């Protein structure tokens, strides 16, 4: 489709998230950053517009000089649309997320935790596991073409065996994804979808995998395995509306156990939409309100 006939979606700051959506919310995604202190307490990072007036550059303000952080994505798009995105810093990393919540603590399987580093931190004081990159992360999103729903008589019934040996019976659409199953289990048990994996016939499938492609059919039994993901107290704390300080650097901290896949298997982008790329710049919060430093 010619770009001039596409519907352009531009990112905006909304309720301390970066939101991407069209008027009818057919495509609807929210992104936020959350800093994680040494005690595991998680605090939302506040977004501001670029003090330099750059279009589609958003500033993330960190309270602490050197702290781990994670990227939270909430895909609320309709018609079971997945979202593909490329995250750029140093090099490109590609991901696909299903509907529901997803969290990136690292950029690759079993990778090191994302970390905000102080603008004044001497290289000699870095931990051996740390690595400095630039102060900006680029994001480019694509929405998947919507997948039609099936009639109730085309749905299948599966069983999920939990670690406590409980059996959960679910009626599902074969066109849904593994991530959709995990989101239903999260709603029922309150376990974050990043905290467990689903195994079928001794094989682990990624959240973006479509159920019918996994060989799952009527009567299939899946097993739930909880995985250690680190972290701590999941509460979030309010932040004060203070000024923008100096740029920091993006680095890597301690190793995580995060598991995810990144291929674009059977992902068909919806050519009706063009989503404007954007950049997040990491800065320390200035304790002097409204002061700008460079």
PLY file of the C-alpha trace (Angstrom):
ply
format ascii 1.0
element vertex 294
property float x
property float y
property float z
element edge 293
property int vertex1
property int vertex2
end_header
0.00 0.00 0.00
1.28 3.47 -0.88
2.51 5.26 2.26
0.28 8.27 1.58
-2.78 6.00 1.93
-1.65 4.45 5.20
-2.98 5.51 8.59
-0.09 7.14 10.45
0.12 6.40 14.19
2.33 8.75 16.18
3.57 8.07 19.74
2.31 10.33 22.54
2.92 10.56 26.28
-0.25 9.48 28.06
-0.56 8.70 31.79
3.20 8.24 32.15
3.37 5.78 29.25
4.24 6.14 25.58
1.04 5.22 23.77
0.48 4.11 20.17
-3.13 3.85 19.03
-5.59 4.70 16.29
-8.98 6.26 17.01
-10.84 2.93 17.20
-7.94 1.31 19.15
-7.63 -1.50 16.60
-3.92 -1.00 17.20
-3.28 -0.08 20.82
0.01 -0.42 22.66
1.47 1.20 25.77
5.14 1.25 26.79
6.64 2.26 30.12
9.98 1.99 31.91
10.33 0.83 35.49
13.48 1.15 37.61
14.35 -1.66 40.04
16.44 -0.78 43.10
18.81 -3.06 45.02
15.92 -4.20 47.26
13.74 -5.17 44.30
11.36 -2.21 44.72
10.03 -1.17 41.29
9.23 2.45 40.48
7.73 3.89 37.30
10.09 6.16 35.36
8.56 9.48 34.32
8.55 10.55 30.66
9.03 14.08 29.35
9.30 15.57 25.87
12.78 16.34 24.59
14.15 19.62 26.04
15.83 20.18 22.66
12.47 20.16 20.87
13.28 17.01 18.86
10.22 15.31 17.40
9.49 11.78 18.66
12.28 11.90 21.25
11.09 11.20 24.79
13.18 11.65 27.94
13.03 9.04 30.71
13.96 10.51 34.12
15.69 8.17 36.59
15.84 8.88 40.33
19.01 6.92 41.05
22.43 7.22 39.47
23.00 3.52 38.81
19.99 1.22 38.72
18.50 -1.68 36.78
15.42 -1.03 34.68
12.91 -2.96 32.61
10.69 -2.17 29.63
6.98 -2.98 30.05
4.73 -3.39 27.02
0.96 -3.70 27.14
-0.52 -4.79 23.79
-4.28 -4.10 23.86
-4.85 -4.36 20.09
-8.00 -6.05 18.82
-8.41 -9.11 16.57
-5.54 -10.87 18.37
-2.98 -8.67 16.65
0.58 -9.25 17.71
3.10 -6.42 17.53
6.60 -6.69 16.10
9.24 -4.18 17.03
12.90 -3.46 16.55
14.81 -2.00 19.48
18.03 -0.26 18.49
21.06 0.60 20.57
24.46 -0.57 19.52
22.69 -2.93 17.11
19.13 -4.00 16.24
17.15 -6.48 18.35
13.85 -7.82 16.98
10.88 -9.03 19.03
7.27 -10.12 18.65
4.78 -9.68 21.50
1.33 -11.21 21.81
-1.69 -9.44 23.25
-1.38 -8.68 26.94
1.60 -7.76 29.08
5.26 -8.38 28.33
8.44 -7.31 30.13
11.96 -6.94 28.75
14.66 -7.10 31.41
17.37 -8.08 28.94
17.79 -8.01 25.17
18.47 -11.70 24.65
17.82 -15.05 26.31
19.69 -15.30 29.63
21.17 -11.87 28.87
22.34 -9.24 31.33
19.85 -6.88 32.97
19.27 -3.49 31.35
20.88 -0.83 33.55
20.91 2.96 33.73
24.43 4.25 34.43
25.27 7.63 35.93
26.66 10.26 33.55
29.59 10.74 35.97
30.37 7.12 36.80
34.09 6.42 36.27
34.83 3.46 34.02
37.13 2.04 36.70
34.18 1.67 39.10
32.04 -0.44 36.76
31.37 -4.04 37.70
32.99 -6.60 35.43
29.57 -7.63 34.12
28.65 -4.07 33.12
29.01 -2.56 29.69
28.37 1.02 28.59
26.48 1.89 25.43
24.82 5.15 24.37
22.09 7.13 26.16
19.33 6.48 23.60
17.15 3.51 22.61
15.30 3.52 19.29
11.93 1.78 18.79
10.18 0.90 15.51
6.85 -0.98 15.67
4.66 -2.87 13.21
1.13 -4.13 13.79
0.12 -7.58 12.61
-2.76 -8.05 10.23
-5.82 -9.01 12.27
-6.72 -12.70 12.50
-10.42 -13.64 12.25
-12.19 -15.29 15.14
-13.58 -18.79 14.75
-17.04 -20.01 15.70
-17.51 -21.72 19.07
-17.94 -25.07 17.34
-14.43 -24.69 15.88
-12.78 -24.09 19.25
-10.84 -26.84 20.98
-10.61 -27.84 24.64
-7.17 -28.30 26.20
-5.83 -29.01 29.68
-3.01 -27.21 31.49
-1.24 -29.03 34.33
0.09 -26.59 36.93
3.11 -27.19 39.17
0.75 -27.84 42.07
-0.84 -30.64 39.96
-4.06 -28.71 39.43
-5.70 -29.24 36.05
-7.02 -26.14 34.26
-9.46 -26.70 31.39
-9.55 -24.04 28.70
-11.57 -23.65 25.51
-9.40 -21.88 22.96
-9.32 -20.66 19.39
-6.62 -22.47 17.35
-5.71 -19.10 15.82
-4.74 -17.71 19.21
-1.16 -17.75 20.46
0.68 -19.37 23.35
0.79 -15.87 24.87
-3.02 -15.76 24.84
-3.13 -18.98 26.89
-0.60 -17.56 29.35
-2.65 -14.38 29.73
-5.74 -16.42 30.64
-3.72 -18.31 33.25
-2.39 -15.00 34.56
-5.92 -13.66 34.94
-7.00 -16.80 36.80
-3.96 -17.32 39.05
-2.40 -13.85 39.22
0.98 -15.11 37.98
2.69 -12.68 35.61
3.03 -14.24 32.17
6.81 -13.70 32.26
7.06 -15.88 35.37
6.19 -19.23 33.77
6.62 -21.22 30.57
4.29 -23.65 28.83
5.60 -27.03 27.64
3.85 -29.31 25.14
5.26 -32.74 24.35
8.59 -31.81 25.99
8.99 -28.69 23.84
8.86 -25.07 24.92
6.97 -22.66 22.65
7.34 -18.89 22.52
4.50 -16.49 23.32
4.09 -15.46 19.67
3.64 -19.06 18.40
0.17 -19.76 16.99
-1.56 -22.68 18.70
-2.47 -24.56 15.53
1.18 -24.44 14.41
2.34 -26.12 17.64
0.42 -29.35 17.03
-1.94 -28.54 19.91
-5.39 -30.00 19.29
-8.53 -31.18 21.05
-7.59 -32.84 24.36
-3.92 -31.81 24.34
-2.21 -31.40 27.73
0.23 -28.55 28.38
2.45 -28.25 31.45
3.19 -25.04 33.32
6.71 -24.48 34.65
7.40 -21.45 36.77
10.73 -19.77 36.02
12.87 -17.59 38.22
12.93 -14.08 36.84
14.47 -12.03 39.64
12.94 -8.80 40.84
11.24 -8.30 44.16
8.50 -6.11 45.48
6.22 -5.44 42.46
4.68 -2.29 43.90
5.18 1.00 42.11
5.83 4.31 43.80
4.76 7.77 42.63
7.39 10.16 41.29
7.60 13.91 41.77
7.38 16.20 38.78
10.97 17.46 38.81
13.42 18.77 36.21
15.52 17.15 33.51
19.15 16.43 34.36
22.20 15.12 32.52
22.21 12.24 30.07
23.26 8.89 31.45
24.28 5.75 29.62
22.55 2.45 28.89
24.47 -0.57 30.06
24.13 -4.17 31.20
24.14 -5.37 34.79
23.84 -8.85 36.30
22.70 -11.84 34.27
18.97 -12.61 34.06
17.07 -15.81 33.32
14.69 -14.22 30.88
13.51 -16.46 28.06
11.95 -15.31 24.81
12.10 -15.73 21.05
12.59 -13.12 18.38
11.79 -14.56 14.97
8.99 -13.29 12.73
7.42 -16.68 11.96
4.07 -16.18 10.22
3.94 -12.50 11.15
2.12 -10.58 8.40
2.32 -6.82 8.89
-0.88 -4.83 8.38
-0.11 -2.43 5.53
-3.00 -0.21 6.55
-0.92 1.26 9.36
2.37 3.13 9.49
3.73 3.56 13.01
6.12 6.44 13.57
9.47 5.33 15.09
10.60 7.05 18.28
13.57 7.35 20.62
13.82 7.17 24.41
16.71 9.10 25.94
17.79 8.18 29.48
18.64 11.00 31.89
19.11 11.50 35.61
16.40 13.50 37.36
17.47 17.04 38.28
16.52 17.83 41.86
16.15 21.49 40.91
12.63 21.77 39.42
12.53 22.86 35.79
16.31 23.23 35.48
17.85 21.92 32.27
21.43 20.76 32.06
23.45 19.46 29.14
0 1
1 2
2 3
3 4
4 5
5 6
6 7
7 8
8 9
9 10
10 11
11 12
12 13
13 14
14 15
15 16
16 17
17 18
18 19
19 20
20 21
21 22
22 23
23 24
24 25
25 26
26 27
27 28
28 29
29 30
30 31
31 32
32 33
33 34
34 35
35 36
36 37
37 38
38 39
39 40
40 41
41 42
42 43
43 44
44 45
45 46
46 47
47 48
48 49
49 50
50 51
51 52
52 53
53 54
54 55
55 56
56 57
57 58
58 59
59 60
60 61
61 62
62 63
63 64
64 65
65 66
66 67
67 68
68 69
69 70
70 71
71 72
72 73
73 74
74 75
75 76
76 77
77 78
78 79
79 80
80 81
81 82
82 83
83 84
84 85
85 86
86 87
87 88
88 89
89 90
90 91
91 92
92 93
93 94
94 95
95 96
96 97
97 98
98 99
99 100
100 101
101 102
102 103
103 104
104 105
105 106
106 107
107 108
108 109
109 110
110 111
111 112
112 113
113 114
114 115
115 116
116 117
117 118
118 119
119 120
120 121
121 122
122 123
123 124
124 125
125 126
126 127
127 128
128 129
129 130
130 131
131 132
132 133
133 134
134 135
135 136
136 137
137 138
138 139
139 140
140 141
141 142
142 143
143 144
144 145
145 146
146 147
147 148
148 149
149 150
150 151
151 152
152 153
153 154
154 155
155 156
156 157
157 158
158 159
159 160
160 161
161 162
162 163
163 164
164 165
165 166
166 167
167 168
168 169
169 170
170 171
171 172
172 173
173 174
174 175
175 176
176 177
177 178
178 179
179 180
180 181
181 182
182 183
183 184
184 185
185 186
186 187
187 188
188 189
189 190
190 191
191 192
192 193
193 194
194 195
195 196
196 197
197 198
198 199
199 200
200 201
201 202
202 203
203 204
204 205
205 206
206 207
207 208
208 209
209 210
210 211
211 212
212 213
213 214
214 215
215 216
216 217
217 218
218 219
219 220
220 221
221 222
222 223
223 224
224 225
225 226
226 227
227 228
228 229
229 230
230 231
231 232
232 233
233 234
234 235
235 236
236 237
237 238
238 239
239 240
240 241
241 242
242 243
243 244
244 245
245 246
246 247
247 248
248 249
249 250
250 251
251 252
252 253
253 254
254 255
255 256
256 257
257 258
258 259
259 260
260 261
261 262
262 263
263 264
264 265
265 266
266 267
267 268
268 269
269 270
270 271
271 272
272 273
273 274
274 275
275 276
276 277
277 278
278 279
279 280
280 281
281 282
282 283
283 284
284 285
285 286
286 287
287 288
288 289
289 290
290 291
291 292
292 293
